């Protein structure tokens, strides 16, 4: 028995010293996902792909989803053991977990809640400028308890706050859908957001970031709000930024939070010498435009950060097509264009793509579908995020990755544990065989046609 233990220890030491690695391969066309394989080092000779940890870029905060009220409702309805098992799988860091590290949270209702609400709803025609009716009661049954349970599993989870709409009484149309925030309520709304963040912090749920408005140029959703760049600039500069400062809040304000076709929106805000003092960066979606818009903003303002915060998978989408497109654009594309986060849309839904508000999204496919009997279906968005989140923890730093073969894209990071993770995607219809080199060690790799592999190299 002692001899076996000694030999096992020696094997582990030799594997580390010889540059042992592992690769988790996904073949979406056949839905063979995250299959683990050993990746032993070989004698160097083939130049292949080069990793240079000395050339460093942005620090990565993490990967995840929007935890909607509807998602929370469905997950909390599971049997306790199943709920706990699922939460550990999603947010834990064990071998069988996928390590989600960032969650986006709606301030009030998103369109994937069962109904519309804010945290200061009053009868039509009334107003509450002193916020005397502010209450988190609408989220105390589902969302808040689930966030607290997640926080226990992953104490370092980062939360991002995003309102879909202010309270209707603050808007020019007095409705949850569309309209604009009335200028006379800019200061009140800033205090509403401060009150929200302070109230959540008191419950043990501090927020790392806040975007002032989800999709400010899309007032057709329910809930929603039209907020032009000039309006958001005024709101942050003269109201929200000073309110955060006076309240002692360290939550980062991120401008925009909409599509990549309008990088001029956050650039206009960051160009303002006063507003930029309050703004940490800009957030993006990719329903229009090109993912390179993130680096356009970053180059215009290199002292500010960029974040990718939402992309859906639809009910009519095809598994392999969705997986490959999102890995290319949302995961690899975001990271190589300087993003600190890469988030998919909703975490969970039922088989009818609900719950959702009247007029909300009717085809948003969550990362997980929860059946009426509690059975779970892990959809493409689950694997899109897992392909990165399982291997790239918070605090990883993107590093140089060069000499990729034709038809292959990828990204490399230096993890806090000093191991290197590399995510590679073969966009061709042929297997690509090559080598990858790091610090004098080399591994031979083989990525099948339209395959995606994540390596961890020691």
ABEGO torsion letter per residue (X at the ends): XAAAAAAAAAAAAAAAAAGBBBBBBBBAAAGBBGBBBBBBBBBBGBAEBBBBAABBBBBBAEBEBBBBAAAAAAAAABBAAAAAAAAAAAABABAABAGBABBBBBBEBBAABABBBBABBBBBGBBBAAGAABBAAAAAAAAAAAAAAAAAABAABBBBBBBABBBAAABAAGBABEEBBBAAAAAAAAAAAAAAAAAAAAAGBBBABBBABBGAABAABOBBBBBBAAAAAAAAAAAAAAAAAAAGBABBBBBGGBBAABAAAAAAAAABAAAAAABAEBBBBAABEBAAAAAAAAAABAABBBBBABBBBBAABBAAAAAAAAAAAAAAAAAAAGBABBBBBBABBBAAGOBBBBGBBAABBBABBBBAAGBBBBBAAAAAAAAAAAABBBGBBBBBBBGBBBGBBBBBBBBAAGBBBBBBBBABABBBBBBBBBGGBBBBBBBBBGBBBBBBBX
